[in-house]
Structures are given as C-alpha cells and as structure tokens.
Amino acid sequence: YTGFDDYRVRDIMTTIPFTLRPTDTLEDAARLFLGRRIHRALVVEDGSLRGVITPFDLIGAVEW
C-alpha cells in the first residue's frame, strides 16, 4: 500500500478537462458524460469558468 503522502494532485489529475458551454443542451451534456464515461464537466464561456455540471444536475433538471 502506498499512502496519500506519496502522491500529488498532478499525479492523478485529468490533464485535458472536459468542457461545455452555457448554451449547450442538456442532451449535449448527457452525451458527453456517457460517451466519455465522466462524472463532471467544466462550463466555460469566453475562456472563463462559469460553473461545473454533473449527472446529478441533469437528473435534478428532469421533471418527473
């Protein structure tokens, strides 16, 4: 077993983040999550971070 002290964030981080635009559809987001098998994406507009979206956000947006 190797402890947490042996690693840094840079050792395990995703080097190319997955991004969406605020104007993308929820279907675009769902396709990204499923196609890339990821659990979060950065929402970027004009080079600035606007937020983070997760599959839980998509579920919450669906009216039952």
N, C-alpha and C positions, 0 to 999 in steps of 0.2 A: 504494500500500500504506500502510495506517495501522498503526502499531506497537501493541503491547500497552500501552505507556505512555499511549496516548490514551484508554484505556477503564478503567472501574472495574467491579467485580463488579455493582454496582447497575444498570449499563447493559445487562447481558445476562441477569440472573437471572430466574427464574420468580417472579412476584410472589405467586401463589397456589399453595402447594405441594400436591402430590397426597399424600393420606394414606390409610393403612389402620389398622385396629385389630388388636391381637394376636389377637383372636378371629375375625377374618375368615378365610375359607378360602383355600387356595392357588388355587382356581378364581377367587375374587374378585380376587386379586392378578393372575392371568393376564389376566382380562377388563379390568382397569384398564390394564395395560401395553399390551395390544393395542388396546383401544378408544381410548386417549388417545395411543398411539404414544410412550410414555415409557420410560425405562430405569431409573428408580428411584422409590421411594415412601417417605415417612417413615412409621414405625409409631408411632402416638400413642395414649396411654391417659391418660384424665383430664387432658388438657391438657399432658402431659409426653412428651417424645420418648423412646421406648423402643428405637428402632433404625432401620435402613434396610434395605429389601429390594430386590433386583434380579432380573431374569430369570435370572441365573446362579444365584441362590439357589434359585429354583424348579427349575431343571434339576438341581441338586445334590440336591434333596429327592426326586426321582423314582428309584425303584429299577428298574434295568434287568433 
